[in-house]
Amino acid sequence: MKKVLALVIALTMTLNFVSAQKKVSILGDSYSTYSGHVYPAANLCFYRDKSKFPNDVHDVRKTWWWLLNEKMGYVMVKNNSYSGATICNTGYGKNDYSDRSFVTRMTNIGEPDILFIFGGTNDCWAKSPLGEYMYEGWTKKDLYKFRPAFCYLLHNLKTKHPNMKIINICNSDLDGEYNSSMAVICKHYGVTNVQLKSIDKQYNHPSIVGMEQICKQLMENLEHNITKQHN
């Protein structure tokens, strides 16, 4: 009888732990990719086991999101990251990136408790047009500009996933206008915005050290928000 009771208690504790685990998804670019760990699987990846690029991240367990999930006990729902993707529909060489943009892929994130958005880097590098802050009335043409597209992205995510917490991550060492624009738009929509600082990079992408720094800075932000909520 005691063994049965102990088993029931252990099973209950396990089920409670599983149900308490936060489910997370990522909407990202190359910084969040790893071959074999993105969805859809056809998404282009920068990081892989045997990469041709001079970067020392050759193990998925060294990525910022793997480290974060491990430390925080999160469960991944979908990692919809695509190397080279812009938030808006204008990509490199002014090409149409609507097949991979964040505003296109935002419909494929599952139903997570937390969504990490990690983009803006390619918009900056590709010099996608900034456009104006625009909080309603978007047309297809507007989504080819960075600010209207990011507003559209957050508006739709907040509308379709009202109970989902959104955390936006801004890369370090970017042109200030892109990062500052995301900060302004996040404030408008009540979205947590994390500005990364001094991230170590190789070939313009986070190294093993850089991935650890991203994880650490995100954890500090998460812990700060939790403490703030309980004060």
C-alpha positions as CSV (number, residue, x, y, z in Angstrom):
1,M,0.0,0.0,0.0
2,K,2.8,2.4,0.9
3,K,4.6,1.6,-2.4
4,V,1.4,2.4,-4.3
5,L,0.9,5.6,-2.4
6,A,4.5,6.7,-3.1
7,L,4.0,5.9,-6.8
8,V,0.9,8.0,-7.0
9,I,2.6,10.9,-5.2
10,A,5.6,10.7,-7.6
11,L,3.3,10.5,-10.6
12,T,1.3,13.5,-9.5
13,M,4.4,15.5,-8.9
14,T,5.7,14.6,-12.3
15,L,2.5,15.6,-14.0
16,N,2.3,18.9,-12.1
17,F,5.9,19.7,-13.1
18,V,5.2,18.9,-16.8
19,S,2.0,21.0,-16.8
20,A,3.9,23.9,-15.1
21,Q,6.6,23.9,-17.7
22,K,6.4,26.9,-20.0
23,K,6.1,26.2,-23.7
24,V,8.1,28.5,-26.0
25,S,8.4,29.2,-29.7
26,I,10.9,31.3,-31.6
27,L,10.4,33.5,-34.6
28,G,13.9,34.3,-35.8
29,D,16.6,34.6,-38.3
30,S,20.1,32.9,-38.7
31,Y,21.0,33.6,-35.1
32,S,18.4,31.1,-33.9
33,T,18.8,28.4,-36.5
34,Y,20.3,25.0,-36.3
35,S,20.0,22.4,-39.0
36,G,17.5,19.7,-38.0
37,H,16.0,21.9,-35.3
38,V,13.9,24.4,-37.2
39,Y,10.3,24.2,-38.4
40,P,9.6,24.0,-41.2
41,A,12.6,21.8,-41.8
42,A,13.2,23.4,-45.3
43,N,14.1,26.8,-43.6
44,L,17.7,27.9,-44.5
45,C,20.1,27.5,-41.6
46,F,23.4,29.1,-40.7
47,Y,24.3,26.9,-37.8
48,R,24.9,23.2,-38.4
49,D,27.1,20.3,-37.2
50,K,29.7,20.8,-40.0
51,S,29.4,24.4,-41.1
52,K,31.4,26.0,-43.9
53,F,31.4,29.3,-42.0
54,P,34.1,30.3,-39.5
55,N,32.1,30.0,-36.4
56,D,32.6,27.6,-33.5
57,V,29.0,26.8,-32.8
58,H,28.8,23.2,-34.2
59,D,26.6,21.7,-31.5
60,V,22.9,22.5,-31.1
61,R,23.4,22.4,-27.3
62,K,25.5,25.5,-27.6
63,T,22.8,27.7,-29.1
64,W,21.3,30.4,-26.9
65,W,17.8,28.9,-27.0
66,W,18.9,25.4,-26.1
67,L,20.9,26.8,-23.1
68,L,17.9,28.9,-22.1
69,N,15.4,26.1,-22.3
70,E,17.7,23.8,-20.3
71,K,18.2,26.4,-17.5
72,M,14.6,27.6,-17.4
73,G,12.9,24.2,-17.9
74,Y,11.2,25.5,-21.0
75,V,9.7,23.1,-23.7
76,M,10.2,24.1,-27.3
77,V,7.0,24.2,-29.5
78,K,8.4,25.5,-32.7
79,N,11.6,27.2,-33.7
80,N,10.5,29.0,-36.9
81,S,13.8,30.6,-37.7
82,Y,15.1,31.3,-41.3
83,S,18.7,32.4,-42.1
84,G,18.8,35.8,-43.9
85,A,15.1,36.6,-43.1
86,T,14.0,40.1,-42.7
87,I,11.0,41.3,-40.6
88,C,9.6,43.2,-43.5
89,N,9.2,41.9,-47.1
90,T,12.2,43.8,-48.5
91,G,15.4,41.8,-48.4
92,Y,18.9,42.0,-49.7
93,G,19.3,43.8,-53.1
94,K,15.8,45.1,-52.6
95,N,14.5,41.6,-53.5
96,D,11.0,40.4,-52.4
97,Y,11.5,38.4,-49.2
98,S,7.8,37.8,-48.6
99,D,8.4,34.0,-48.8
100,R,10.6,34.1,-45.6
101,S,9.8,37.4,-43.9
102,F,8.7,37.5,-40.2
103,V,5.3,38.9,-41.2
104,T,4.7,35.9,-43.4
105,R,6.0,33.2,-41.0
106,M,4.2,34.6,-37.9
107,T,1.2,32.4,-38.6
108,N,3.3,29.3,-38.0
109,I,4.5,29.4,-34.3
110,G,2.1,27.0,-32.6
111,E,0.5,27.9,-29.3
112,P,3.3,28.7,-26.9
113,D,3.2,30.5,-23.6
114,I,6.2,32.6,-24.6
115,L,7.3,33.7,-28.0
116,F,10.8,35.0,-28.6
117,I,11.2,37.3,-31.6
118,F,14.8,37.7,-32.6
119,G,15.1,39.7,-35.8
120,G,15.9,43.1,-37.4
121,T,19.5,42.2,-38.1
122,N,18.9,41.4,-41.8
123,D,16.6,44.4,-42.2
124,C,19.5,46.6,-41.0
125,W,22.2,44.8,-43.0
126,A,20.0,44.8,-46.2
127,K,19.1,48.5,-45.6
128,S,15.4,47.7,-45.8
129,P,13.5,51.0,-45.9
130,L,12.5,52.2,-42.4
131,G,9.2,53.7,-43.3
132,E,7.0,55.5,-40.6
133,Y,5.4,54.2,-37.4
134,M,2.0,52.9,-38.4
135,Y,-0.3,51.2,-35.9
136,E,-3.3,50.5,-38.2
137,G,-4.6,50.4,-41.7
138,W,-1.7,48.5,-43.3
139,T,-1.6,47.8,-47.0
140,K,0.5,45.1,-48.7
141,K,2.9,47.9,-49.8
142,D,3.4,49.1,-46.3
143,L,4.8,45.6,-45.3
144,Y,7.8,46.2,-47.5
145,K,9.0,48.8,-44.9
146,F,10.5,48.0,-41.5
147,R,8.5,50.1,-39.1
148,P,5.0,49.4,-40.5
149,A,5.9,45.6,-40.8
150,F,7.1,45.4,-37.2
151,C,4.0,47.2,-36.0
152,Y,1.8,44.8,-38.1
153,L,3.7,41.8,-36.7
154,L,3.2,42.7,-33.0
155,H,-0.4,43.8,-33.6
156,N,-1.4,40.5,-35.2
157,L,0.5,38.4,-32.7
158,K,-1.1,40.2,-29.8
159,T,-4.5,39.9,-31.4
160,K,-4.3,36.2,-32.2
161,H,-2.5,35.1,-29.1
162,P,-3.8,37.4,-26.3
163,N,-2.4,35.2,-23.5
164,M,1.0,34.7,-25.0
165,K,4.0,36.6,-23.6
166,I,6.1,38.1,-26.3
167,I,9.8,38.9,-25.8
168,N,11.5,40.8,-28.5
169,I,15.3,40.6,-28.7
170,C,17.4,43.3,-30.3
171,N,20.9,42.4,-31.6
172,S,23.9,44.3,-30.5
173,D,26.0,46.4,-32.8
174,L,23.2,47.4,-35.2
175,D,22.3,50.7,-36.7
176,G,20.6,52.6,-33.9
177,E,17.5,53.5,-36.0
178,Y,16.4,49.8,-36.3
179,N,16.9,48.9,-32.7
180,S,15.4,52.2,-31.4
181,S,12.4,51.7,-33.7
182,M,11.7,48.3,-32.3
183,A,12.0,49.7,-28.8
184,V,9.4,52.4,-29.6
185,I,7.0,49.9,-31.2
186,C,7.4,47.3,-28.4
187,K,6.5,50.0,-25.8
188,H,3.4,50.9,-27.8
189,Y,2.2,47.3,-27.7
190,G,3.4,46.5,-24.2
191,V,5.9,44.0,-25.4
192,T,9.1,43.2,-23.4
193,N,12.1,44.4,-25.4
194,V,15.6,43.1,-24.6
195,Q,18.5,45.1,-26.0
196,L,21.6,42.8,-26.1
197,K,25.0,44.3,-25.3
198,S,28.5,43.3,-26.4
199,I,27.8,39.9,-27.8
200,D,30.9,38.0,-29.0
201,K,30.6,37.1,-32.7
202,Q,32.5,35.2,-35.3
203,Y,31.6,35.9,-39.0
204,N,29.0,38.4,-37.7
205,H,27.2,35.6,-35.8
206,P,27.2,34.7,-32.1
207,S,30.1,32.4,-31.1
208,I,29.8,29.9,-28.3
209,V,30.7,32.7,-25.9
210,G,28.1,35.0,-27.6
211,M,25.4,32.3,-27.3
212,E,26.1,32.1,-23.6
213,Q,26.0,35.9,-23.3
214,I,22.6,36.0,-25.0
215,C,21.2,33.3,-22.7
216,K,22.6,35.1,-19.6
217,Q,21.2,38.5,-20.6
218,L,17.8,37.0,-21.4
219,M,17.7,35.1,-18.0
220,E,18.6,38.4,-16.2
221,N,15.7,40.1,-18.0
222,L,13.3,37.2,-17.2
223,E,14.3,37.1,-13.5
224,H,13.9,40.9,-13.3
225,N,10.4,40.8,-14.7
226,I,9.4,38.0,-12.4
227,T,10.7,39.9,-9.4
228,K,9.0,43.0,-10.6
229,Q,5.7,41.2,-10.9
230,H,5.9,40.0,-7.3
231,N,6.7,43.4,-5.8
